[in-house]
Amino acid sequence: MLDELSVDRASLVGISLGGWLATQVAIRRADRLNRLVLLSPSGIGRQKTGTLLIALAILPFGRWGRELAMRRVLGTQLSGTAAAEYVL
């Protein structure tokens, strides 16, 4: 695509699956990139399947379970009040 547009070097921005794709381009054609910006790239880093299973198991326990599940999934840095805003 860069060849067709007559662009020698470009900056790539990728979100989620686009982040993974941009990473693959950077690995294979680093000479064609100026910068790489990734936001929540999928498939990169440790996957949290255990956390998700625990969260699903405690969801049925009312508001307490939903709040705890959201804190586990979104991270412990959320306070109880902030996590409550995300409760389904």
C-alpha positions in Angstrom: 0.0 0.0 0.0 2.8 2.4 0.9 4.4 1.7 -2.5 1.2 2.5 -4.4 0.8 5.8 -2.4 4.5 6.6 -3.1 5.2 6.9 0.6 8.7 5.9 1.8 8.0 5.9 5.6 4.9 6.2 7.6 3.6 6.3 11.2 1.1 3.6 12.2 -1.6 3.7 14.8 -3.4 0.5 15.8 -6.2 -0.2 18.2 -7.0 -3.8 19.3 -6.6 -6.1 16.3 -5.2 -3.1 14.4 -2.5 -2.9 17.0 -1.6 -6.5 16.5 -1.5 -5.9 12.7 0.6 -2.8 13.1 3.1 -4.7 15.3 3.4 -7.4 12.6 4.2 -4.7 10.0 6.7 -3.2 12.4 8.4 -6.6 12.9 8.6 -7.3 9.2 9.2 -3.8 7.7 10.7 -1.6 10.4 12.6 0.2 7.7 9.3 1.7 6.4 8.1 3.1 9.8 8.7 6.4 11.5 6.6 5.6 14.6 4.3 3.0 16.0 1.5 3.8 18.4 -0.5 0.9 20.0 -3.6 1.1 22.1 -4.8 -2.1 23.7 -3.2 -4.4 21.1 -4.8 -7.8 21.0 -2.7 -10.9 21.3 0.2 -9.2 22.9 1.2 -10.0 26.4 -0.1 -12.4 29.0 -3.7 -13.3 28.5 -6.0 -13.2 31.6 -8.2 -16.2 31.0 -8.0 -17.3 34.7 -9.2 -13.8 35.8 -12.1 -14.0 33.4 -13.2 -17.4 34.7 -13.1 -16.2 38.3 -15.1 -13.1 37.4 -17.8 -15.2 35.7 -18.0 -17.5 38.8 -18.6 -14.6 41.2 -21.0 -12.6 39.0 -24.1 -14.3 40.4 -23.4 -13.1 44.0 -25.4 -9.8 43.6 -23.9 -6.4 43.6 -20.9 -7.5 45.7 -20.1 -10.2 43.1 -20.5 -7.8 40.1 -18.3 -5.1 41.7 -15.6 -7.6 42.6 -15.7 -9.1 39.1 -15.3 -5.7 37.5 -12.4 -4.9 39.8 -10.7 -8.2 38.9 -11.3 -7.7 35.1 -10.5 -4.0 34.9 -7.7 -4.0 37.5 -7.3 -3.5 41.2 -6.5 0.2 40.8 -10.2 0.9 40.7 -11.8 2.0 43.9 -15.1 0.4 45.0 -17.0 3.5 43.9 -15.3 3.6 40.4 -15.9 -0.1 39.9 -19.5 0.3 40.9 -20.0 2.7 37.9 -19.1 -0.1 35.6 -21.4 -2.7 37.2 -23.8 -4.2 34.6 
